[in-house]
Amino acid sequence: MKIGNYHLFSVETGCFALDGGAMFGVVPKNLWEKTNPSDSNNRISLALRSLLLESDNQLILIDTGVGYKFDEKFSKIYNIEFSEYSLEKSLDKYNFSRMDITDVIITHLHFDHAGGTTFLNNGNLELTFPNAIHHVQGEHWDWALNPSEKDKTSFIKKDFLLLEQKEKLNKLPGPMELFPGIELLVMYGHTKGMQIVKISGSKNTFLYCSDLIPTASHIPVPWVMAYDNNPLTTMNEKSRLLPRAAKEGWILFYEHDPFREASTVLSSDKGFRMNDEIHI
């Protein structure tokens, strides 16, 4: 798929699982499990899906997946799997390597979005994308260093502190056009200063939703995660974006949906829901 100056590639970096109840908040299980069946531990399968943007002079990756630094206990809790997908396999599929990445846009620094930013090489922590500048909202960086009690376990500092030490960190001042056709929108419902990425061309608009709308099942405004720091704020943010997305035919890209990469959105008397499924 091409939008504006960018060729878009879906990058599957692995898969994991989280508690279904936590993923859908107050939505009853007999509703959410129709589209997201759970295992014996009430966990639902989730994707770890990044996006690659190729232009004439840049190769931009949005989010990095969970990475490989966790121990066996952590892996079992979250049922982390790389048997089918990994970052390396996906980049190789498109004839790229991690050394080719010029820029990384990190939507937020939770471990499932930024864990792949660093890796261990013979016990030494190194940057996965040493030639890339990593773009993070400055207020979110500050939040990640001093998070709330609610979300502090989602931040693992060895995932991201090396960025500043190696001078590969660009702390952003707020919403902005980062590159031509790539706009960053800043959200506060899931975590303070999360950025989602809007890619615009003359004919299409593409929105990398991150954890604002992690799966297509989360399109309805009330379907928000218990993981969100401020669920009502998430609902307000979705209420602002979804009418325009439906009216203008935006393509929404889902970082965690195990069944579909992207779709358009339909607005009806019953609210918003997935319309046409899109393959990148």
Residue pairs with C-beta under 8 A, 6 or more apart in sequence:
1 7
1 8
1 206
1 280
2 8
2 201
3 181
3 199
3 200
3 201
3 204
3 205
3 206
4 180
4 181
4 199
4 200
4 201
4 202
5 55
5 56
5 180
5 181
5 201
6 53
6 54
6 55
6 60
6 181
6 182
6 199
7 53
7 54
7 55
8 51
8 52
8 53
8 199
8 206
8 280
9 51
9 52
9 53
9 54
9 94
9 280
10 49
10 51
10 52
10 90
10 253
10 261
10 280
11 49
11 50
11 51
11 52
11 61
11 87
11 90
11 91
12 47
12 48
12 49
12 50
12 84
12 85
12 89
12 90
13 48
13 49
13 50
13 64
13 65
13 66
13 85
13 86
13 87
13 90
13 116
14 48
14 65
14 66
14 80
14 81
14 82
14 85
14 86
14 87
15 45
15 46
15 47
15 48
15 80
15 81
15 84
15 85
15 258
16 46
16 48
16 66
16 78
16 79
16 80
16 81
16 112
17 39
17 43
17 44
17 45
17 46
17 78
17 79
18 43
18 44
18 46
18 78
18 227
19 41
19 42
19 43
19 44
20 29
20 32
20 33
20 36
20 38
20 42
20 43
20 44
21 29
21 42
21 226
22 225
22 226
22 227
23 32
23 36
23 44
23 46
23 214
23 215
23 225
23 226
23 227
24 31
24 32
24 36
24 217
24 218
24 223
24 225
24 226
25 223
25 224
25 225
25 226
25 228
25 231
26 222
27 222
27 223
29 38
32 217
32 223
33 44
35 216
35 217
35 259
36 44
36 45
36 215
36 217
37 44
38 44
39 79
43 79
45 79
45 258
46 214
46 215
46 256
46 257
46 258
47 254
47 255
47 256
47 257
47 258
48 65
48 66
48 85
48 112
48 255
48 256
49 253
49 254
49 255
49 256
49 257
49 261
50 61
50 62
50 63
50 64
50 65
50 87
50 90
50 255
51 61
51 62
51 63
51 197
51 208
51 253
51 280
52 59
52 60
52 61
52 62
52 91
52 94
52 96
53 59
53 60
53 61
53 62
53 182
53 199
54 60
57 102
58 102
58 103
58 179
59 96
59 100
59 101
59 102
59 103
60 101
60 102
60 103
60 104
60 105
60 179
60 182
61 101
61 103
61 104
61 105
61 129
61 132
62 104
62 105
62 107
62 197
62 208
63 105
63 106
63 107
63 113
63 114
63 210
63 255
64 87
64 104
64 106
64 113
64 114
64 115
64 116
64 117
64 128
64 129
65 87
65 112
65 113
65 115
65 116
66 78
66 80
66 111
66 112
66 115
66 116
67 111
67 115
67 116
67 117
67 118
67 119
67 128
67 159
68 82
68 116
68 119
68 120
69 115
69 118
69 119
69 120
69 156
69 158
69 159
70 78
70 80
70 115
74 80
87 98
87 116
87 128
88 98
91 97
91 98
91 100
98 128
98 129
99 129
99 130
99 131
100 131
101 129
101 131
101 132
102 131
102 132
102 133
103 132
103 133
103 134
103 135
103 179
104 117
104 129
104 132
104 133
104 134
104 135
105 135
105 178
105 182
105 184
105 195
105 197
106 113
106 114
106 117
106 134
106 135
106 136
106 160
107 113
107 194
107 195
107 196
107 197
107 208
107 210
107 211
107 255
108 114
108 140
108 144
108 190
108 191
108 193
108 194
108 195
108 210
108 211
109 136
109 140
109 141
109 144
109 155
109 159
109 160
110 151
110 154
110 155
110 191
110 211
111 154
111 155
111 156
111 159
112 256
113 210
113 211
113 255
114 159
114 160
115 156
115 159
116 128
117 127
117 128
117 129
117 134
117 159
117 160
117 162
117 163
118 125
118 126
118 127
118 128
118 158
118 159
118 160
118 162
119 125
119 126
119 128
120 126
125 158
125 162
126 162
127 162
127 163
127 166
127 168
130 166
130 168
132 168
133 168
133 169
133 170
134 163
134 168
134 169
134 170
135 170
135 172
135 178
135 184
136 160
136 163
136 169
136 170
136 171
136 172
136 195
137 171
137 172
137 174
137 184
137 186
137 193
137 194
137 195
138 171
138 172
138 173
138 193
139 174
139 192
139 193
140 191
140 192
140 193
140 194
140 195
141 169
141 171
141 193
143 191
143 192
143 193
144 155
144 157
144 160
145 157
147 154
147 155
147 191
148 229
150 229
151 191
151 227
151 229
154 191
154 227
163 169
172 178
172 184
172 195
174 186
175 183
175 184
175 185
175 186
176 183
176 184
177 183
177 184
178 184
181 199
181 200
181 201
182 197
182 198
182 199
183 197
183 198
183 199
183 200
184 195
184 196
184 197
184 198
185 195
185 196
185 197
185 198
185 241
186 193
186 194
186 195
187 193
187 194
187 195
187 196
187 210
187 212
187 234
187 237
188 194
188 230
188 233
188 237
189 212
189 224
189 228
189 229
189 230
189 231
189 232
189 233
189 234
189 235
189 236
189 237
190 210
190 211
190 212
190 225
190 227
190 228
190 229
190 234
191 211
191 228
191 229
192 229
194 210
194 211
194 212
195 210
196 207
196 208
196 209
196 210
196 212
197 207
197 208
197 210
198 205
198 206
198 207
198 208
199 205
199 206
199 207
199 208
200 206
204 249
204 250
204 251
205 245
205 248
205 249
205 250
205 251
206 250
206 251
206 253
206 262
207 241
207 245
207 250
207 251
207 252
207 253
208 253
208 255
209 252
209 253
209 254
209 255
210 255
211 225
211 227
211 228
211 255
211 256
212 234
212 237
212 238
212 241
213 219
213 238
213 252
213 254
214 225
214 254
214 255
214 256
214 257
215 254
215 256
215 257
215 258
216 252
216 254
216 257
216 259
216 260
216 263
216 274
217 223
217 257
218 224
218 225
219 242
219 252
219 265
219 272
219 273
219 274
220 271
220 272
220 273
221 235
221 238
221 239
221 242
221 271
221 272
222 235
224 231
224 234
224 235
224 238
225 231
225 234
228 234
238 272
242 265
242 267
242 272
243 267
244 250
245 252
245 264
245 265
246 264
246 265
246 266
246 267
246 272
246 275
247 267
249 264
250 264
250 265
251 262
251 263
251 264
251 278
252 262
252 263
252 264
252 265
253 261
253 262
253 280
254 260
254 261
254 262
254 263
260 274
260 277
261 278
261 279
261 280
262 277
262 278
262 279
262 280
263 274
263 275
263 276
263 277
263 278
264 274
264 275
264 276
264 278
265 272
265 273
265 274
265 275
266 272
266 273
266 274
266 275
